[in-house]
Amino acid sequence: MWYDDLPERKLIPPEYGEECWPRCPVCGEKTDTFYRNELGDIVGCEGCVRYVDAWQWWEDYERGY
């Protein structure tokens, strides 16, 4: 028996709704947006990545905070 002779399973699309939302690989939260770094790796979503003002961060870094 050849593998080409085996019948294929039918592709059944998932039901759309709350259960089929993508989940963040970092925190597991349901989300519609992922953030990537310059290498293309996913670093988080809107729930686990936070906004930081670069100028404020630099001032805090220089002060040692």
N, C-alpha and C positions, 0 to 999 in steps of 0.2 A: 504494500500500500504506500502510495506517495503522499507526502504532506499536502500536495496541491489538491488531492482528492477530498480532504477534510472540509466540511462545510464551515463557513465563517459565521461567527456570532453576529447578530444584528446589532448595529450601533443604536443605542437608546439614549437620546439626549436627556440630561438631567432636568428635572422640573425646575423651572425658574422661580425664584422666591428667596426667602430669607436663608434657607439652608444651603444654597449653592454659591454664596458669596465667597470670593477668595479670602484666604486667611493669611495674615502676616507670618512669615517664617520666623520672625524674631520674637514677637509677643503673642501671636496666636489670635489677635483681634480681627474681626471681620472688617474688611476695608476695600476700597476701590482704587487706592493709590499706594504704590510702593515707591520708595526712594532708593536710588542706586548711587554707589560711589564711582570714582573715575575708572575703576577697573571693571565695572559692570555688575558688581556684587550687590545684592539687595541688602540694605543696612537698616531697613525698618519701614514703618508706615506713619500715617498722621498721628496715630496714638502713642507711638514710642519714640519718635524723633521730635526734638523740640528746636524751635527757632532761637538762635543766639545772635545778638548784634555784634558784629566783628569789632567795632570800635570799643564797645563796652567790655568785651572779652579781653581785648588787648590791654586796656587800662587796668583791669583786675589782675591780669597776668603780670604786668609790671609791678604792681603793688604787692604781689605775692599771695593773692586770694585764691 
